[in-house]
């Protein structure tokens, strides 16, 4: 029988540096985005936020909105809450900033890295259904 020691001292998942674009450079080198893992508690809050029920009890899930907010929530650097950065891109809010800053493929690359770091690289639809129930 195992002890609880392993659960009391889990291996910490560290933040990760990812290059999602060569367009952001400093001193001729691409600048990394730094992302953090998303906890299941945060994930459930996002799933709840993007799950809507109509008057008949039918549920719909805004997968795009969920992925956008999940990705933005994981970005540690650059600081997407920075007013100067948002102003430079003419947007308000972290999600809008990220969507405006990045090209479609760059956003997809970042979203994939966030999902992998958070352990969501399995079928996300299964995880969403599990969280709903």
C-alpha positions, 0 to 999 in steps of 0.5 A, spaced: 500 500 500 502 506 498 502 512 502 500 519 502 506 522 501 506 522 493 499 526 494 502 531 499 508 533 495 506 532 487 511 534 482 510 541 480 508 543 473 512 549 471 511 555 466 513 553 459 516 558 454 514 557 447 515 561 441 509 562 437 511 567 432 518 570 429 514 576 428 516 578 435 523 580 436 528 583 441 535 583 439 534 579 433 531 573 436 524 571 437 521 573 444 518 567 448 511 567 450 510 564 457 504 560 459 502 556 465 498 550 466 490 551 468 487 547 474 481 543 473 478 548 478 479 554 473 477 549 467 470 548 470 469 555 471 470 556 464 466 550 462 460 553 466 461 560 463 461 558 456 455 553 457 448 555 456 442 552 457 435 554 453 428 554 456 427 547 453 433 545 457 438 544 451 445 545 453 450 549 448 457 550 448 461 556 445 467 552 444 471 558 441 470 562 446 472 557 451 478 556 447 480 563 447 479 565 454 483 558 456 489 560 452 489 568 454 488 565 462 494 561 461 499 567 458 503 569 463 508 573 459 506 578 455 502 581 460 495 581 457 492 585 462 497 591 460 493 597 458 499 600 454 499 593 450 492 593 449 492 601 447 497 599 442 493 594 439 486 598 440 483 593 444 480 592 451 481 585 454 486 580 454 482 575 449 481 581 444 488 583 445 491 576 444 486 575 438 489 581 435 496 580 436 496 573 433 495 571 426 490 565 426 496 559 426 500 563 431 494 563 436 492 555 434 500 554 436 499 558 443 492 554 444 495 547 443 501 549 447 496 551 453 492 545 452 498 540 452 501 544 458 494 543 462 493 536 460 488 537 455 491 534 449 486 528 450 479 529 447 477 536 450 470 534 448 470 528 453 473 533 458 467 538 457 462 532 458 465 530 464 465 537 467 458 538 465 456 532 469 
